[in-house]
Amino acid sequence: MSAPAPAAAGLPVRVEGLVHIYRLFDTEVVALRGVDLTIAAGETVTLFGPSGSGKSTLLAALSGLVRPSAGTVRIGDAEIGRMSERELLRLRRGRVATLLQGAGRNLLPYASPAQNVAFAQRGTGRRHRADAAADLLAGLDLGHLADAPLAALSGGELQRVAIAAAVAGGPGLLLADEPTSQLDAAGRDAVIATLQRVNERFGTTVVAVTHDREVGARLGRQVVMRAGRVGEEGRGDERFVVVGADGALHLPHSERDAWPAGTLVEVRRDGDDLRLVRRQP
């Protein structure tokens, strides 16, 4: 029996002017500085960037675990910054699911895959049929693992079960933090296929933080974070720099050595296009 779709449709995401500042000892650290990002309902997006670029903070802001210092985050029709803690908890129980890095952090180690999914379904407060967990696992091609002990599963299988548990409550948005880390190529490919299946079968919007370019290429749209902002986007084989709300843009990483900070640049209009011409100081 195939699994019924747990989500009627994916949720759209709209981030505008997002700033997040936190205190580290006696210093204020700006983790996000004016992030603008729109994700369509049912889209799959990966967030790239070096450590400290803001991608994990952005993921936390989308889940409501980080409150904006300025700007807005909208998930569907809900604005995160205006929600109470109770409302945020309700959002995370049903509409937004977060897959933490490391499968073991998302699963009960003494329970089977089916028991983990059933536990996650009960946690939403909704009523589910007795066989709903088995149906969901079958719908994600995990039915053969339903009653297996977790200790007998490979890393890739554990992560796929963790994904099933994350979507058990029918979220419209799935946030995944490094879902393929520490997996071999076969495990990585199987996890990517499961994320794609979640998106295709249920319409779930998927946003994943990753360092693996193969994950980004397979999941579609790639957003590159630079110094707390969206610096680049990739779609298929194409790469684009992104103009910020203040008119700033980041040079592609491949050009940074040739155009170091402080380089004088003349901007020339050429029809509908702009040309950048380097000038000597």
C-alpha positions in Angstrom: 0.0 0.0 0.0 1.4 3.4 -0.9 1.6 6.2 1.7 -0.9 9.0 1.7 0.6 12.4 1.2 1.2 13.8 4.7 1.3 17.4 3.4 -1.3 19.0 1.2 1.3 21.3 -0.3 4.7 22.9 0.4 5.1 26.1 2.2 6.6 29.2 0.5 9.4 31.1 2.3 10.1 34.8 2.1 13.1 36.4 3.9 13.5 40.2 3.8 16.3 42.3 5.2 17.1 39.6 7.8 19.7 40.6 10.4 20.8 38.4 13.3 23.3 39.7 15.9 24.4 37.7 18.9 26.8 38.4 21.8 30.0 36.4 22.2 31.5 37.3 25.5 31.9 41.1 25.2 31.6 41.3 21.4 28.6 41.6 19.2 28.8 39.2 16.2 26.7 39.9 13.1 25.8 36.5 11.7 23.3 37.6 9.1 23.4 41.1 7.5 20.5 41.8 5.3 19.5 38.5 3.8 16.9 38.6 1.1 15.6 35.2 -0.1 12.4 33.9 -1.7 11.7 30.2 -2.0 8.6 29.0 -3.8 6.2 26.4 -2.4 7.5 22.9 -3.3 11.0 24.1 -4.3 14.2 22.3 -3.3 17.1 24.6 -2.3 20.6 24.0 -0.9 22.5 26.5 1.2 26.3 26.6 0.7 29.1 28.6 2.2 32.2 28.5 4.3 32.1 28.2 8.1 30.8 31.4 9.5 29.0 32.5 6.3 25.6 32.4 8.0 24.0 29.4 6.4 23.3 27.4 9.6 22.0 30.6 11.3 19.7 31.2 8.4 18.4 27.6 8.7 17.8 28.2 12.4 15.9 31.4 11.6 13.6 29.5 9.2 12.8 27.1 12.0 12.1 29.8 14.6 15.0 28.7 16.8 16.7 32.1 16.1 14.8 35.3 16.4 15.6 38.0 13.9 17.4 41.1 15.2 15.8 43.0 12.2 14.0 42.1 9.1 11.3 39.5 8.5 11.0 35.7 8.0 7.7 34.4 6.6 6.8 30.7 6.4 3.6 30.5 4.5 1.4 33.2 6.1 3.2 33.2 9.4 5.8 35.8 10.3 8.3 34.1 12.7 9.3 37.3 14.5 5.7 38.0 15.6 5.0 34.5 16.9 4.9 33.6 20.6 7.0 30.6 21.9 3.8 28.6 22.0 2.9 29.4 18.4 6.5 28.6 17.3 6.3 25.2 19.1 3.0 24.5 17.3 4.7 25.5 14.0 7.6 23.1 14.5 5.2 20.3 15.6 3.3 20.4 12.4 4.2 22.7 9.5 8.0 23.0 9.8 10.3 20.0 10.4 14.0 20.2 11.2 16.4 17.3 10.4 19.4 17.8 12.7 22.9 16.9 11.6 23.6 13.2 12.4 20.9 10.6 12.1 21.2 9.5 15.8 20.1 12.9 17.0 16.7 12.5 15.2 15.9 8.9 16.3 15.1 6.9 19.4 17.9 4.3 19.4 15.9 1.5 21.1 13.0 1.7 18.7 12.5 0.3 15.2 12.1 2.6 12.2 8.3 2.0 12.3 8.2 2.8 16.0 10.2 6.0 15.4 7.9 7.2 12.7 4.8 6.3 14.8 6.3 8.2 17.7 6.9 11.2 15.5 3.3 11.0 14.2 1.9 10.9 17.7 4.0 14.0 18.6 2.0 16.1 16.2 -1.2 15.6 18.2 -3.0 14.3 15.1 -4.9 11.0 14.9 -3.3 8.4 12.6 -4.2 4.9 11.6 -2.4 2.1 13.2 -0.6 1.2 10.0 0.2 4.9 9.0 3.9 4.5 9.9 4.3 1.4 7.8 2.5 3.1 4.9 4.8 6.2 5.1 8.0 4.0 5.1 6.7 2.0 2.2 6.0 5.2 0.3 9.6 6.3 0.7 10.9 2.8 -0.3 11.8 2.0 3.3 9.2 -0.6 4.0 11.7 -3.4 4.1 13.4 -1.7 7.1 10.3 -1.1 9.1 11.0 -3.6 11.9 14.8 -3.8 11.7 16.9 -2.8 14.7 18.6 0.6 14.2 21.9 -1.0 15.1 21.7 -3.2 12.0 21.2 -0.2 9.6 23.9 1.5 7.6 24.5 5.3 8.0 22.6 6.0 4.8 19.7 3.9 5.9 19.6 5.6 9.3 19.5 9.0 7.7 16.7 7.9 5.4 14.7 6.7 8.4 15.4 10.0 10.1 13.9 11.8 7.1 10.8 9.6 7.3 10.4 10.5 10.9 10.9 14.2 10.2 8.1 14.3 7.6 5.8 11.9 9.6 3.7 14.9 10.8 3.1 16.2 7.3 5.2 19.4 7.3 5.0 21.8 4.4 8.7 22.7 5.0 11.6 20.4 5.7 14.9 21.9 6.9 17.9 19.6 6.8 21.3 20.3 8.3 24.1 18.5 6.4 21.9 15.5 5.6 24.7 13.6 3.7 27.6 14.3 6.0 29.9 11.3 6.8 28.2 9.1 4.2 29.8 7.2 1.4 28.7 7.9 -2.2 26.1 5.2 -2.2 24.6 6.4 1.1 24.7 10.0 -0.1 22.9 9.1 -3.3 20.2 7.2 -1.4 19.6 10.1 0.9 19.3 12.6 -2.0 16.8 10.2 -3.7 14.7 10.1 -0.5 14.7 13.9 -0.2 13.6 14.1 -3.8 10.9 11.5 -3.2 9.6 13.5 -0.2 9.4 16.6 -2.4 7.8 14.8 -5.4 5.2 12.7 -3.5 4.2 15.2 -0.8 5.0 18.6 -2.4 7.2 19.4 0.7 9.5 22.4 0.3 13.0 21.3 1.1 15.9 23.5 2.3 19.2 21.8 3.1 22.5 23.1 4.3 25.4 21.2 2.7 29.1 21.3 1.8 28.6 18.8 -1.0 28.2 20.3 -4.5 26.7 17.0 -5.7 23.8 17.4 -3.3 23.2 20.9 -4.6 23.4 19.8 -8.3 20.9 17.0 -7.7 18.4 19.1 -5.6 18.3 22.0 -8.0 18.7 25.6 -6.8 21.9 26.4 -5.0 22.2 29.5 -2.7 25.7 30.5 -1.7 26.1 32.5 1.5 29.0 35.0 1.8 29.7 37.0 5.0 26.2 36.7 6.2 24.5 37.5 2.9 23.3 35.7 -0.2 26.2 36.1 -2.5 25.6 33.7 -5.4 23.0 31.4 -6.8 23.3 28.4 -9.1 20.6 26.9 -11.2 21.7 23.9 -13.2 25.0 24.7 -14.8 24.5 28.4 -14.5 26.0 30.6 -11.8 24.8 34.1 -10.9 26.0 36.8 -8.4 23.1 38.3 -6.4 22.6 42.1 -6.0 21.7 42.9 -2.4 19.1 45.4 -1.3 21.8 48.0 -0.8 23.2 47.4 -4.3 26.2 45.4 -3.1 27.2 42.2 -4.9 29.9 39.6 -4.2 32.4 38.6 -6.9 32.5 35.0 -7.9 35.0 33.1 -5.7 37.2 32.4 -8.8 37.7 36.1 -9.4 38.5 37.2 -5.8 42.3 36.8 -6.1 42.4 38.9 -9.2 40.0 41.5 -7.8 41.1 41.9 -4.1 39.3 44.1 -1.6 39.9 47.8 -2.3 40.1 47.4 -6.1 38.8 50.4 -8.0 36.0 49.4 -10.4 34.3 51.6 -13.0 30.7 50.6 -13.8 29.7 51.1 -17.4 26.3 50.7 -19.0 26.2 48.7 -22.2 22.6 48.6 -23.3 20.7 46.6 -20.8 23.9 45.2 -19.3 26.5 46.6 -17.0 30.3 46.2 -17.5 32.8 46.2 -14.7 36.2 47.8 -15.7 39.1 47.6 -13.2 41.0 50.8 -12.8 44.5 51.5 -11.5 44.6 53.5 -8.3 
